[in-house]
């Protein structure tokens, strides 16, 4: 993967772009436009959304956002080149721009963010509600989206919800009417084991594997125990194993 470095000789407001569009991976960073000579009112007219995402317009399939920029920053340059026209970029909300800081790989497809809210909870869309949450996803910080449902098939979570371990680590959470609710466990033990397994796998992926860190033994044992119950190998269990502390 090639690396492009911003020209820091022109202005100290420069940031470095360490991403590579079209690869499905990259680091979203802030960058300032080189239209610094434009008065602020002209910048606002040219870039009415203020915040934008640069992407490879020619990429096919899923690629990564190259960088997120504040187009109203007057003092700075972006990679030694002029900031593209607003129509060629993806307009971002202030909340999306804030969420982009530090995100490792923001997926883009067809000129739009594939997962606009970043944080999501998955569930069985065909099941009667309330139905159990089957997975928790930080879609802007994943090496693979293979196991991630479409954004329209999940419930978007706020940053505060995502940061609340009592919400994401609880086994009795479900979805009803597009909201996360407490969900009474009425399913069979294997069904509940599968739901807990999906959640545990997502947690391990986001917490350890994406950082190339070893999965703690307690989580490995927990996942194996859930797998045995879910696939019917363990028929003696009468309750789910205790989830390790986060």
C-alpha positions as CSV (number, residue, x, y, z in Angstrom):
1,X,0.0,0.0,0.0
2,X,1.5,3.3,-1.0
3,X,1.7,6.3,1.3
4,X,1.3,9.9,0.4
5,X,2.7,12.6,2.7
6,X,1.3,16.1,2.9
7,X,3.7,19.0,1.9
8,X,4.7,20.6,5.3
9,X,7.0,23.2,3.8
10,X,4.2,25.6,2.9
11,X,2.3,25.9,6.1
12,X,2.3,24.4,9.6
13,X,-1.4,23.7,9.3
14,X,-0.7,20.7,7.1
15,X,-1.7,17.2,8.2
16,X,-0.6,13.8,6.8
17,X,-2.7,11.5,4.8
18,X,-1.7,7.9,5.5
19,X,-4.6,6.3,3.7
20,X,-4.9,4.7,0.3
21,X,-8.3,4.8,-1.4
22,X,-9.7,1.8,-3.0
23,X,-7.9,-0.7,-0.7
24,X,-10.7,-0.9,1.9
25,X,-8.3,0.4,4.6
26,X,-7.0,3.8,5.5
27,X,-6.7,6.4,8.2
28,X,-9.2,9.3,8.2
29,X,-7.4,12.4,9.2
30,X,-8.1,16.1,9.0
31,X,-6.6,18.3,6.3
32,X,-7.0,21.9,5.4
33,X,-7.7,23.3,1.9
34,X,-5.1,25.1,-0.1
35,X,-7.7,27.7,-1.1
36,X,-6.3,29.8,1.7
37,X,-6.3,33.0,-0.4
38,X,-10.1,32.9,-0.7
39,X,-12.0,35.0,1.8
40,X,-14.0,33.1,4.3
41,X,-17.3,34.1,2.8
42,X,-16.2,32.7,-0.6
43,X,-15.0,29.5,1.1
44,X,-18.5,29.2,2.7
45,X,-20.2,29.7,-0.7
46,X,-18.0,27.2,-2.4
47,X,-18.2,24.6,0.4
48,X,-21.6,25.1,2.0
49,X,-21.5,21.9,4.1
50,X,-18.2,23.0,5.7
51,X,-17.1,19.4,6.3
52,X,-16.3,17.0,3.5
53,X,-14.8,13.6,2.8
54,X,-12.4,13.1,0.0
55,X,-12.8,9.8,-1.9
56,X,-11.6,8.1,-5.0
57,X,-14.4,8.9,-7.5
58,X,-13.1,6.3,-9.9
59,X,-13.0,3.4,-7.3
60,X,-15.3,0.5,-7.9
61,X,-17.0,-1.4,-5.1
62,X,-16.2,-0.5,-1.5
63,X,-13.2,1.8,-0.9
64,X,-12.1,3.9,2.0
65,X,-12.5,7.6,2.6
66,X,-9.1,9.3,1.9
67,X,-9.5,12.0,4.5
68,X,-12.1,14.2,6.2
69,X,-11.6,18.0,5.8
70,X,-12.9,21.2,7.3
71,X,-13.2,23.3,4.1
72,X,-13.5,26.5,6.0
73,X,-10.0,26.3,7.4
74,X,-8.3,29.3,5.8
75,X,-4.7,28.8,6.9
76,X,-3.4,25.5,5.5
77,X,-2.8,23.3,2.5
78,X,-4.0,19.8,1.6
79,X,-1.3,17.6,0.2
80,X,0.1,20.5,-1.8
81,X,-2.9,20.6,-4.2
82,X,-6.1,22.5,-4.4
83,X,-9.1,21.2,-2.5
84,X,-11.5,19.5,-5.0
85,X,-14.9,21.1,-5.8
86,X,-17.6,20.4,-3.3
87,X,-19.6,18.4,-5.8
88,X,-16.8,15.8,-6.1
89,X,-16.6,15.1,-2.4
90,X,-18.9,13.6,0.2
91,X,-20.6,16.2,2.4
92,X,-20.3,15.3,6.1
93,X,-22.3,16.5,9.1
94,X,-20.4,18.0,12.0
95,X,-21.1,14.8,14.0
96,X,-19.7,12.6,11.2
97,X,-16.6,14.9,10.9
98,X,-16.0,14.5,14.7
99,X,-16.5,10.7,14.5
100,X,-14.0,10.5,11.6
101,X,-11.1,11.6,13.8
102,X,-9.0,8.6,14.5
103,X,-11.2,6.2,12.5
104,X,-9.0,3.7,10.7
105,X,-11.1,2.8,7.7
106,X,-14.4,4.6,6.7
107,X,-16.1,2.6,4.0
108,X,-17.4,4.4,0.9
109,X,-19.4,3.1,-2.0
110,X,-21.2,5.0,-4.8
111,X,-20.1,8.4,-3.6
112,X,-21.6,8.0,-0.1
113,X,-20.7,6.7,3.3
114,X,-21.6,3.0,3.5
115,X,-22.3,3.2,7.2
116,X,-23.2,6.9,7.9
117,X,-23.7,6.5,11.7
118,X,-20.4,4.5,12.4
119,X,-21.8,2.5,15.3
120,X,-24.6,-0.1,14.9
121,X,-26.4,-3.0,16.5
122,X,-27.6,-5.9,14.3
123,X,-30.6,-8.1,14.8
124,X,-32.9,-10.6,12.9
125,X,-35.0,-8.3,10.8
126,X,-37.4,-11.1,10.1
127,X,-38.1,-11.9,13.7
128,X,-41.0,-10.6,15.8
129,X,-40.0,-7.6,18.0
130,X,-38.6,-7.2,20.5
131,X,-35.8,-9.4,19.1
132,X,-32.4,-9.9,20.5
133,X,-29.3,-7.9,19.4
134,X,-27.0,-10.3,17.5
135,X,-24.0,-8.1,17.1
136,X,-22.3,-4.7,17.8
137,X,-20.2,-3.0,15.1
138,X,-17.9,-0.1,14.8
139,X,-18.1,0.0,11.1
140,X,-15.3,2.6,10.7
141,X,-12.7,0.6,12.5
142,X,-12.9,-2.9,11.0
143,X,-10.5,-4.7,8.7
144,X,-13.3,-6.7,7.1
145,X,-17.0,-5.9,6.6
146,X,-17.9,-9.5,5.5
147,X,-20.0,-10.2,8.7
148,X,-21.5,-6.7,8.9
149,X,-25.1,-6.4,7.6
150,X,-26.3,-3.4,5.6
151,X,-26.7,-0.2,7.6
152,X,-30.5,-0.2,6.7
153,X,-30.7,-3.7,8.4
154,X,-29.3,-2.5,11.7
155,X,-30.0,0.1,14.5
156,X,-27.7,3.1,14.5
157,X,-26.1,3.9,17.9
158,X,-25.0,7.2,19.3
159,X,-21.3,7.6,20.4
160,X,-22.6,7.7,24.0
161,X,-24.5,4.4,23.5
162,X,-21.4,2.8,22.0
163,X,-19.2,4.0,24.9
164,X,-21.6,2.5,27.5
165,X,-20.3,-1.0,28.4
166,X,-23.5,-1.6,30.3
167,X,-25.4,-1.4,27.0
168,X,-23.1,-3.3,24.6
169,X,-21.9,-6.0,27.0
170,X,-25.4,-6.8,28.3
171,X,-26.9,-10.1,27.1
172,X,-30.5,-9.0,27.6
173,X,-30.7,-6.3,25.0
174,X,-33.0,-6.3,22.0
175,X,-34.4,-4.2,19.2
176,X,-37.9,-2.8,19.1
177,X,-39.2,-0.1,16.7
178,X,-35.6,1.0,15.8
179,X,-34.5,1.4,19.4
180,X,-32.4,-0.7,21.8
181,X,-34.6,-2.1,24.6
182,X,-34.3,-4.6,27.4
183,X,-35.3,-8.0,26.1
184,X,-36.6,-10.8,28.3
185,X,-34.9,-14.1,27.5
186,X,-37.6,-16.4,26.2
187,X,-35.7,-18.2,23.5
188,X,-34.2,-21.7,23.9
189,X,-30.7,-22.0,25.4
190,X,-29.0,-22.7,22.0
191,X,-30.7,-19.7,20.4
192,X,-29.6,-17.4,23.3
193,X,-26.1,-19.0,23.1
194,X,-25.9,-18.1,19.4
195,X,-27.0,-14.5,20.1
196,X,-24.3,-14.2,22.8
197,X,-21.8,-15.8,20.5
198,X,-22.4,-13.2,17.8
199,X,-22.0,-10.4,20.3
200,X,-18.8,-11.9,21.8
201,X,-17.3,-12.4,18.3
202,X,-18.0,-8.7,17.5
203,X,-16.5,-7.6,20.8
204,X,-13.3,-9.6,20.3
205,X,-13.0,-8.5,16.7
206,X,-13.3,-4.8,17.6
207,X,-11.3,-4.9,20.9
208,X,-8.4,-7.3,20.1
209,X,-8.2,-8.7,16.5
210,X,-8.4,-5.3,14.8
211,X,-5.4,-4.2,16.9
212,X,-3.5,-7.4,16.1
213,X,-3.6,-8.3,19.8
214,X,-4.0,-11.7,21.3
215,X,-7.4,-12.7,22.5
216,X,-7.4,-13.3,26.3
217,X,-7.8,-16.9,27.3
218,X,-11.0,-16.1,29.2
219,X,-12.7,-14.8,26.0
220,X,-11.5,-17.8,24.0
221,X,-12.9,-20.2,26.6
222,X,-16.2,-18.2,26.7
223,X,-16.6,-18.3,23.0
224,X,-15.8,-22.0,22.8
225,X,-18.4,-22.7,25.5
226,X,-21.0,-20.7,23.6
227,X,-20.2,-22.5,20.4
228,X,-20.7,-25.9,22.0
229,X,-24.1,-24.9,23.3
230,X,-25.2,-23.2,20.1
231,X,-24.2,-26.1,17.8
232,X,-25.7,-28.7,20.1
233,X,-22.4,-30.3,21.2
234,X,-23.0,-29.4,24.8
235,X,-26.5,-30.7,25.8
236,X,-25.9,-30.7,29.5
237,X,-25.7,-27.0,30.0
238,X,-28.6,-25.3,31.6
239,X,-27.4,-21.7,31.5
240,X,-25.1,-19.6,29.5
241,X,-21.4,-19.3,30.7
242,X,-20.5,-16.1,32.5
243,X,-19.2,-13.4,30.2
244,X,-15.6,-12.2,31.0
245,X,-15.2,-8.7,32.3
246,X,-14.5,-6.2,29.5
